[in-house]
Amino acid sequence: MEDSSKKTAFFGWRMVTIALFADFCVVGFAFQSYPVIQLVLAEEMELSRFLATLTIPGFMLISAITMPVVGKLLDTYSIRSVLIIGSFVYGLSLISLYFVNSYTAFIVIFVLPIALGASLMGNLSVSKLVSRWFREYTGRALGIAALGVSFSGLVMPNLTNYLLIDLGLGWREAYLYYGLFTLIVNAPLFRLLVIDHPEDVDQWPDGKTLNDDEQVASETQGVDWTLKQLLRDRNFWVLSFVFAMQFCAMMAVLAHITFYASERGWAESAAWIFSMYAVPAMISKLFFGWLVENKMDARLAVTISLVIQLVGTLLILVSQSPNQLSFIIALFGFGGGAALPLSNILFNKIYTQKSFGFSRGTAQPFISLFQVSGTPMAALMFDAYGNYQNAFLFLCLLLVFACIVIWFLKIPTVT
C-alpha cells in the first residue's frame, strides 16, 4: 500500500489548478465583466455615474458580510460541498439576471444571491483548499492559484466586449451564458476532482511521504483562534487595515478606468485599457509569492507592492494617449496584483492553517467596509469636481498610510 501511494501523482497541484479556475469564473463573470457591461447598462437604464458604479461595491460588501460564516464552514465541513453549493447558487443567480427589467431588480440579485454564491465558491474557499495541500510551498501555490483572478481580468473584459459589440448580444444574454457555464462546468468539476484533505488519498502536504526527514504537521496542530482573541490581536487589525486600503484603491481605479478612458476620448480602447492590468498582475502574484516563500520580510514585500500601485495611480493622471494609459495600468496591476496572495499568505502564516478560514473570513467585513467605499467615493468626487484628479490623489494617500501601517505587523518567528 505504501508503494502504490508513492506511485500516485501528487494531487496538490490539481487543487491549485481547480482553485485558479474557480477564481477565474467567480471574479470574471461578476467583477471583471462589469466595467464593460456598466457602460451599456448605464445608457439603457439612464443611470448616474454613482448608481452605475454602485453594483460592485454592494456585491463586495454583502459578500464580505457572509465571509465569517463561510470561513467557519470551511474550517468545519467539507470544502468540496461548500464549493458545489456555491456553484449552484452563483450559476442560478447569474441566469436570473436574464429576466430583469429594472435596475432595482438587477442590483438586488447582484448584491444578494450572486454575492453569496461568490463567497461560497470563491477565493476564500479555494485558498483554504490549497493551504491544506501545501506547507513549505504555500506562497508559490497560493500565488499560482490567485492567477485566476488576474487571468480573468485579461480575458473577461475583452470576451464581454466581443459578445456585446462584435456579436451584438445584450448584457442579459452574456450573464445567461456565464450562469449556464457555471452550472454545466464548475459544479461537476468540483464534485469529481476536489479532494478535501491529502490524507483522504494517503498523501501529505507538499507531496511529502511518511519517510521524509521532516514529517508534515497535521492540520490539528495549528492554533484554534477564537473571535475574541482575533479582535484583541494587533496583527489582525494591521492586516485588515493595510489590505483594506490596498483593495480599496485598486477596486476604485479599476471600476472607473473605463469611464476615465471614455472621458479622455478613448472609449473604443476602454476595455483593452482595463484588461492591461491583468498580465502584470498574474506575474506579480507569482513573483511576490516567491519572494515571501524565499524568506523576504513579508512587510517589505507588501510595501513594495503598495509603492508600485501608488506610482501607477499617480501616472494615470498624466497619461496622454490610450497606449500610454495601457502601459500605466499594467504597472498599476503589477503592484496591486500582489494584494490577494500576500493577504492569504500572511493570514495563513500568522493564524496557522487551522484558523486560516476563520481569521481571513472574519477580517473580510472590516476590509470590505473600506474596500467598497472607494468606488462610490470616486464617483461622488467626479460628480462634484468634474474630473478624477482629486479622487485618484485621495486613493494615493490611502496607499501611503498602508505603507506605514504594515510595519506595525509582528510576524511570528519559526523555530
VOGUSE-306030 format. One record per residue (C-alpha): residue in one letter; x, y, z. Coordinates in Angstrom, 3 decimals, padded with zeros to 6 digits, always signed. Layout:
REC  r         u         v         w
REC  a         X         Y         Z
...
% end
This chain:
REC  r         u         v         w
REC  m  +000.000  +000.000  +000.000
REC  e  +002.875  +002.316  +000.737
REC  d  +004.421  +001.546  -002.648
REC  s  +001.191  +002.323  -004.503
REC  s  +000.848  +005.675  -002.765
REC  k  +004.360  +006.592  -003.874
REC  k  +003.468  +005.818  -007.480
REC  t  +000.399  +008.050  -007.348
REC  a  +000.962  +011.573  -008.648
REC  f  +000.685  +014.298  -006.024
REC  f  -002.820  +015.782  -006.227
REC  g  -001.911  +019.134  -004.657
REC  w  -001.194  +020.811  -007.970
REC  r  -004.560  +019.606  -009.244
REC  m  -006.144  +021.501  -006.334
REC  v  -004.145  +024.597  -007.315
REC  t  -005.427  +024.325  -010.897
REC  i  -009.022  +023.960  -009.702
REC  a  -008.544  +026.957  -007.408
REC  l  -007.187  +029.021  -010.312
REC  f  -010.168  +028.070  -012.485
REC  a  -012.709  +028.773  -009.719
REC  d  -011.195  +032.216  -009.091
REC  f  -011.290  +032.902  -012.835
REC  c  -015.015  +032.140  -013.037
REC  v  -016.148  +033.817  -009.822
REC  v  -014.217  +037.038  -010.342
REC  g  -014.508  +037.058  -014.118
REC  f  -018.251  +036.540  -014.527
REC  a  -019.277  +039.091  -011.886
REC  f  -016.454  +041.591  -011.344
REC  q  -014.204  +041.677  -014.417
REC  s  -017.040  +041.736  -016.941
REC  y  -018.973  +044.513  -015.201
REC  p  -016.844  +047.554  -016.207
REC  v  -017.787  +046.752  -019.812
REC  i  -021.417  +045.932  -019.032
REC  q  -021.877  +049.056  -016.909
REC  l  -021.347  +051.278  -019.962
REC  v  -024.308  +049.620  -021.721
REC  l  -026.356  +049.288  -018.532
REC  a  -025.921  +052.965  -017.633
REC  e  -027.093  +054.058  -021.080
REC  e  -030.045  +051.641  -021.235
REC  m  -031.359  +052.459  -017.755
REC  e  -030.231  +056.122  -017.714
REC  l  -028.123  +055.690  -014.588
REC  s  -025.925  +058.298  -012.960
REC  r  -022.217  +057.596  -012.557
REC  f  -022.845  +056.915  -008.857
REC  l  -025.613  +054.346  -009.468
REC  a  -023.780  +052.636  -012.320
REC  t  -020.716  +052.055  -010.143
REC  l  -022.686  +051.104  -007.021
REC  t  -023.229  +047.486  -008.090
REC  i  -019.744  +046.105  -007.420
REC  p  -019.312  +047.796  -004.011
REC  g  -022.684  +046.381  -002.968
REC  f  -021.651  +042.957  -004.221
REC  m  -018.359  +043.155  -002.315
REC  l  -019.982  +044.363  +000.905
REC  i  -022.623  +041.637  +001.095
REC  s  -020.068  +039.038  +000.066
REC  a  -017.833  +040.214  +002.901
REC  i  -020.639  +040.041  +005.463
REC  t  -021.072  +036.352  +004.680
REC  m  -017.326  +035.636  +004.860
REC  p  -017.030  +034.882  +008.606
REC  v  -019.772  +032.260  +008.315
REC  v  -018.228  +030.813  +005.160
REC  g  -014.815  +030.753  +006.843
REC  k  -016.192  +028.814  +009.797
REC  l  -017.949  +026.390  +007.437
REC  l  -014.672  +025.788  +005.627
REC  d  -012.804  +025.111  +008.869
REC  t  -015.532  +022.687  +009.987
REC  y  -017.106  +020.982  +006.975
REC  s  -016.188  +019.645  +003.531
REC  i  -014.694  +022.264  +001.220
REC  r  -015.942  +020.279  -001.770
REC  s  -019.537  +020.503  -000.528
REC  v  -019.215  +024.252  +000.041
REC  l  -017.854  +024.713  -003.487
REC  i  -020.636  +022.645  -005.064
REC  i  -023.376  +024.539  -003.223
REC  g  -021.706  +027.829  -004.134
REC  s  -021.573  +026.934  -007.823
REC  f  -025.316  +026.245  -007.908
REC  v  -026.184  +029.478  -006.076
REC  y  -023.823  +031.511  -008.253
REC  g  -024.858  +029.948  -011.565
REC  l  -028.614  +030.176  -010.985
REC  s  -028.286  +033.777  -009.797
REC  l  -026.392  +034.817  -012.926
REC  i  -029.058  +033.158  -015.069
REC  s  -031.786  +035.076  -013.220
REC  l  -030.296  +038.388  -014.439
REC  y  -031.554  +037.446  -017.904
REC  f  -035.116  +038.100  -016.718
REC  v  -034.706  +041.510  -015.013
REC  n  -036.067  +044.737  -016.479
REC  s  -035.158  +047.297  -013.827
REC  y  -032.001  +048.422  -012.087
REC  t  -033.588  +047.689  -008.715
REC  a  -034.073  +044.025  -009.614
REC  f  -030.594  +043.914  -011.154
REC  i  -028.769  +045.238  -008.108
REC  v  -030.817  +043.151  -005.633
REC  i  -029.867  +039.938  -007.443
REC  f  -026.270  +041.054  -007.899
REC  v  -025.616  +042.002  -004.280
REC  l  -027.567  +039.192  -002.579
REC  p  -027.614  +035.713  -004.198
REC  i  -024.706  +036.364  -006.582
REC  a  -022.593  +037.712  -003.724
REC  l  -023.476  +034.716  -001.548
REC  g  -022.594  +032.272  -004.322
REC  a  -019.299  +034.052  -004.926
REC  s  -018.410  +033.798  -001.235
REC  l  -019.092  +030.066  -001.158
REC  m  -017.345  +029.310  -004.446
REC  g  -014.646  +031.961  -004.389
REC  n  -011.154  +032.757  -003.211
REC  l  -011.586  +032.043  +000.493
REC  s  -012.815  +028.506  -000.204
REC  v  -010.147  +027.598  -002.733
REC  s  -007.361  +029.267  -000.717
REC  k  -008.362  +027.132  +002.252
REC  l  -008.239  +024.077  -000.017
REC  v  -004.767  +024.958  -001.305
REC  s  -003.444  +025.700  +002.191
REC  r  -004.405  +022.161  +003.241
REC  w  -002.295  +020.688  +000.470
REC  f  +000.833  +022.817  +000.967
REC  r  +003.042  +023.892  +003.876
REC  e  +006.571  +024.537  +002.587
REC  y  +005.349  +025.792  -000.801
REC  t  +002.311  +027.744  +000.407
REC  g  +003.481  +031.049  -001.090
REC  r  +004.077  +029.526  -004.505
REC  a  +000.833  +027.536  -004.500
REC  l  -001.371  +030.434  -003.378
REC  g  +000.341  +032.737  -005.865
REC  i  -000.376  +030.355  -008.741
REC  a  -003.965  +029.801  -007.572
REC  a  -004.557  +033.561  -007.463
REC  l  -003.564  +033.820  -011.130
REC  g  -007.175  +033.031  -011.967
REC  v  -008.243  +036.447  -010.685
REC  s  -005.797  +038.299  -012.926
REC  f  -006.258  +035.987  -015.913
REC  s  -009.980  +036.713  -015.798
REC  g  -009.085  +040.405  -015.933
REC  l  -007.322  +039.787  -019.227
REC  v  -009.972  +037.534  -020.777
REC  m  -013.367  +038.584  -019.433
REC  p  -013.472  +042.317  -020.321
REC  n  -012.439  +041.515  -023.885
REC  l  -014.754  +038.491  -024.123
REC  t  -017.667  +040.530  -022.772
REC  n  -016.849  +043.361  -025.161
REC  y  -016.785  +040.820  -028.019
REC  l  -020.186  +039.406  -027.019
REC  l  -021.795  +042.838  -026.705
REC  i  -020.153  +044.753  -029.546
REC  d  -018.990  +042.250  -032.153
REC  l  -021.751  +039.651  -031.770
REC  g  -024.434  +042.188  -030.871
REC  l  -025.693  +040.299  -027.816
REC  g  -027.273  +042.073  -024.871
REC  w  -025.829  +042.105  -021.370
REC  r  -028.664  +039.776  -020.288
REC  e  -027.541  +037.115  -022.756
REC  a  -023.951  +037.468  -021.550
REC  y  -024.948  +036.748  -017.958
REC  l  -027.162  +033.867  -019.110
REC  y  -024.199  +032.172  -020.800
REC  y  -021.932  +032.778  -017.808
REC  g  -024.504  +031.230  -015.474
REC  l  -025.016  +028.179  -017.672
REC  f  -021.260  +027.673  -017.860
REC  t  -021.058  +027.700  -014.061
REC  l  -023.736  +025.012  -013.730
REC  i  -022.501  +022.808  -016.570
REC  v  -018.751  +023.033  -015.917
REC  n  -017.932  +024.229  -012.399
REC  a  -020.359  +022.136  -010.351
REC  p  -019.369  +018.765  -011.912
REC  l  -015.692  +019.747  -011.762
REC  f  -015.877  +020.327  -008.005
REC  r  -017.857  +017.121  -007.478
REC  l  -015.436  +014.910  -009.395
REC  l  -011.992  +016.389  -008.758
REC  v  -011.835  +018.236  -005.423
REC  i  -010.214  +016.314  -002.549
REC  d  -010.652  +017.922  +000.869
REC  h  -007.543  +016.541  +002.593
REC  p  -004.364  +014.938  +001.239
REC  e  -004.810  +012.293  +003.943
REC  d  -008.035  +011.210  +002.200
REC  v  -005.911  +009.722  -000.600
REC  d  -002.930  +008.651  +001.532
REC  q  -000.867  +011.707  +000.637
REC  w  +000.773  +014.513  +002.626
REC  p  +001.132  +018.256  +002.053
REC  d  +003.815  +019.289  -000.468
REC  g  +003.921  +015.715  -001.776
REC  k  +005.986  +014.524  +001.174
REC  t  +005.821  +010.982  +002.497
REC  l  +005.974  +009.482  +005.972
REC  n  +009.595  +008.542  +005.300
REC  d  +010.704  +012.161  +004.825
REC  d  +013.067  +013.508  +007.469
REC  e  +010.656  +016.304  +008.290
REC  q  +007.202  +014.813  +008.783
REC  v  +004.401  +017.130  +007.774
REC  a  +002.406  +018.566  +010.650
REC  s  -001.276  +017.802  +010.542
REC  e  -003.960  +020.446  +010.498
REC  t  -004.916  +019.716  +014.097
REC  q  -001.530  +021.018  +015.244
REC  g  -002.447  +024.562  +014.236
REC  v  -003.799  +027.176  +016.610
REC  d  -007.578  +027.391  +017.029
REC  w  -008.163  +031.149  +017.376
REC  t  -011.408  +032.415  +018.910
REC  l  -013.273  +035.520  +017.791
REC  k  -012.358  +037.345  +020.994
REC  q  -008.667  +036.538  +020.514
REC  l  -008.734  +037.744  +016.921
REC  l  -010.404  +041.045  +017.753
REC  r  -007.845  +041.705  +020.512
REC  d  -004.866  +040.882  +018.318
REC  r  -002.953  +043.828  +016.834
REC  n  -001.843  +041.813  +013.825
REC  f  -005.468  +041.187  +012.868
REC  w  -006.189  +044.909  +012.651
REC  v  -002.912  +045.746  +010.925
REC  l  -003.572  +043.196  +008.184
REC  s  -007.215  +044.239  +007.881
REC  f  -006.339  +047.942  +007.538
REC  v  -003.438  +047.519  +005.115
REC  f  -005.252  +045.254  +002.696
REC  a  -008.461  +047.272  +003.042
REC  m  -006.552  +050.326  +001.808
REC  q  -004.840  +048.422  -000.994
REC  f  -008.012  +046.713  -002.227
REC  c  -009.962  +049.978  -001.881
REC  a  -007.509  +051.893  -004.064
REC  m  -007.311  +049.098  -006.619
REC  m  -011.042  +048.497  -006.854
REC  a  -011.832  +052.211  -007.252
REC  v  -009.339  +052.676  -010.086
REC  l  -010.481  +049.555  -011.944
REC  a  -014.158  +050.456  -011.514
REC  h  -013.639  +053.908  -013.018
REC  i  -010.885  +053.367  -015.578
REC  t  -013.314  +052.645  -018.445
REC  f  -015.209  +055.840  -017.582
REC  y  -011.898  +057.726  -017.301
REC  a  -010.818  +056.475  -020.726
REC  s  -014.182  +057.489  -022.197
REC  e  -013.878  +060.972  -020.678
REC  r  -010.478  +061.326  -022.369
REC  g  -011.982  +060.341  -025.733
REC  w  -010.623  +056.789  -025.743
REC  a  -013.921  +054.905  -025.365
REC  e  -013.109  +052.399  -028.128
REC  s  -009.958  +051.364  -026.244
REC  a  -011.577  +051.316  -022.786
REC  a  -011.992  +047.532  -022.495
REC  w  -008.436  +046.931  -023.718
REC  i  -007.020  +049.529  -021.319
REC  f  -008.891  +047.921  -018.414
REC  s  -007.618  +044.457  -019.299
REC  m  -003.978  +045.571  -019.474
REC  y  -003.573  +045.274  -015.710
REC  a  -004.189  +041.518  -015.848
REC  v  -000.956  +040.006  -017.203
REC  p  +001.334  +042.048  -014.916
REC  a  -000.972  +041.173  -012.017
REC  m  -000.512  +037.483  -012.851
REC  i  +003.267  +037.868  -012.874
REC  s  +003.043  +039.839  -009.644
REC  k  +001.211  +037.050  -007.838
REC  l  +003.926  +034.566  -008.720
REC  f  +006.769  +036.999  -008.061
REC  f  +005.667  +038.201  -004.634
REC  g  +004.587  +034.714  -003.568
REC  w  +008.083  +033.504  -004.487
REC  l  +009.716  +036.403  -002.615
REC  v  +007.888  +035.649  +000.633
REC  e  +008.408  +031.909  +000.249
REC  n  +012.150  +032.569  -000.100
REC  k  +012.331  +034.419  +003.205
REC  m  +011.961  +038.072  +002.180
REC  d  +010.374  +040.022  +005.024
REC  a  +006.671  +039.929  +004.142
REC  r  +006.273  +043.533  +005.321
REC  l  +008.854  +044.663  +002.770
REC  a  +007.117  +042.679  +000.024
REC  v  +003.792  +044.341  +000.865
REC  t  +005.444  +047.778  +000.934
REC  i  +006.999  +047.261  -002.500
REC  s  +003.646  +046.248  -003.976
REC  l  +001.958  +049.290  -002.407
REC  v  +004.574  +051.711  -003.747
REC  i  +004.281  +050.322  -007.288
REC  q  +000.490  +050.638  -007.121
REC  l  +000.863  +054.201  -005.787
REC  v  +003.155  +055.252  -008.644
REC  g  +000.782  +053.708  -011.181
REC  t  -002.194  +055.608  -009.754
REC  l  -000.332  +058.925  -009.939
REC  l  +000.791  +058.318  -013.514
REC  i  -002.808  +057.742  -014.671
REC  l  -003.404  +061.461  -014.209
REC  v  -000.621  +062.442  -016.636
REC  s  -001.343  +059.899  -019.387
REC  q  -001.562  +061.419  -022.865
REC  s  -002.682  +058.544  -025.094
REC  p  -004.511  +055.185  -024.925
REC  n  -001.230  +053.305  -025.328
REC  q  +000.391  +055.308  -022.556
REC  l  -002.552  +054.695  -020.240
REC  s  -002.427  +050.975  -021.079
REC  f  +001.220  +050.823  -020.013
REC  i  +000.431  +052.685  -016.788
REC  i  -002.436  +050.333  -015.955
REC  a  -000.035  +047.434  -016.498
REC  l  +002.347  +048.953  -013.924
REC  f  -000.588  +049.572  -011.587
REC  g  -001.641  +045.936  -011.984
REC  f  +001.811  +044.640  -011.096
REC  g  +001.634  +046.443  -007.764
REC  g  -001.984  +045.774  -006.873
REC  g  -001.966  +042.217  -008.171
REC  a  +000.144  +041.083  -005.226
REC  a  -002.509  +042.022  -002.664
REC  l  -004.570  +038.831  -002.862
REC  p  -001.801  +036.226  -002.472
REC  l  +000.074  +038.333  +000.087
REC  s  -003.035  +038.731  +002.242
REC  n  -003.736  +034.990  +002.118
REC  i  -000.097  +034.105  +002.819
REC  l  +000.110  +036.427  +005.824
REC  f  -003.194  +035.325  +007.362
REC  n  -002.126  +031.708  +006.914
REC  k  +001.330  +032.378  +008.382
REC  i  +000.128  +034.303  +011.435
REC  y  -003.076  +032.433  +012.303
REC  t  -001.976  +028.949  +011.120
REC  q  -003.685  +026.758  +008.577
REC  k  -006.192  +025.548  +011.180
REC  s  -007.655  +029.041  +011.673
REC  f  -006.915  +030.466  +008.225
REC  g  -010.520  +030.275  +007.008
REC  f  -011.946  +031.781  +010.193
REC  s  -009.374  +034.582  +010.527
REC  r  -009.463  +035.561  +006.846
REC  g  -013.245  +035.351  +006.771
REC  t  -013.601  +037.422  +009.946
REC  a  -011.315  +040.104  +008.540
REC  q  -013.200  +040.404  +005.259
REC  p  -016.150  +042.505  +006.524
REC  f  -013.720  +045.025  +008.018
REC  i  -011.650  +045.015  +004.827
REC  s  -014.705  +045.415  +002.628
REC  l  -016.186  +048.299  +004.607
REC  f  -013.227  +050.340  +003.364
REC  q  -012.769  +048.492  +000.097
REC  v  -016.245  +049.170  -001.251
REC  s  -016.201  +052.834  -000.234
REC  g  -013.549  +053.740  -002.803
REC  t  -015.718  +053.288  -005.891
REC  p  -018.736  +055.427  -004.848
REC  m  -016.378  +057.964  -003.250
REC  a  -014.556  +058.393  -006.549
REC  a  -017.911  +058.716  -008.348
REC  l  -019.126  +061.395  -005.935
REC  m  -015.854  +063.321  -006.243
REC  f  -016.124  +063.130  -010.031
REC  d  -019.685  +064.471  -009.882
REC  a  -018.521  +067.275  -007.563
REC  y  -015.341  +068.340  -009.403
REC  g  -015.981  +067.145  -012.950
REC  n  -012.756  +065.125  -013.117
REC  y  -010.919  +062.275  -011.401
REC  q  -007.837  +064.153  -010.177
REC  n  -008.890  +064.654  -006.551
REC  a  -010.339  +061.149  -006.307
REC  f  -007.161  +059.455  -007.526
REC  l  -004.958  +061.640  -005.302
REC  f  -007.055  +060.601  -002.305
REC  l  -006.541  +056.944  -003.235
REC  c  -002.791  +057.590  -003.324
REC  l  -002.979  +058.954  +000.217
REC  l  -004.608  +055.715  +001.388
REC  l  -001.711  +053.743  -000.089
REC  v  +000.798  +055.940  +001.740
REC  f  -000.950  +055.190  +005.052
REC  a  -000.887  +051.461  +004.251
REC  c  +002.884  +051.609  +003.601
REC  i  +003.361  +052.943  +007.124
REC  v  +000.918  +050.694  +008.975
REC  i  +002.268  +047.401  +007.572
REC  w  +005.437  +047.887  +009.622
REC  f  +003.421  +047.525  +012.830
REC  l  +002.861  +043.858  +011.925
REC  k  +004.642  +041.341  +014.174
REC  i  +005.466  +038.191  +012.228
REC  p  +005.909  +035.106  +014.446
REC  t  +009.340  +033.516  +014.301
REC  v  +009.535  +029.917  +013.127
REC  t  +011.777  +027.708  +015.207
% end
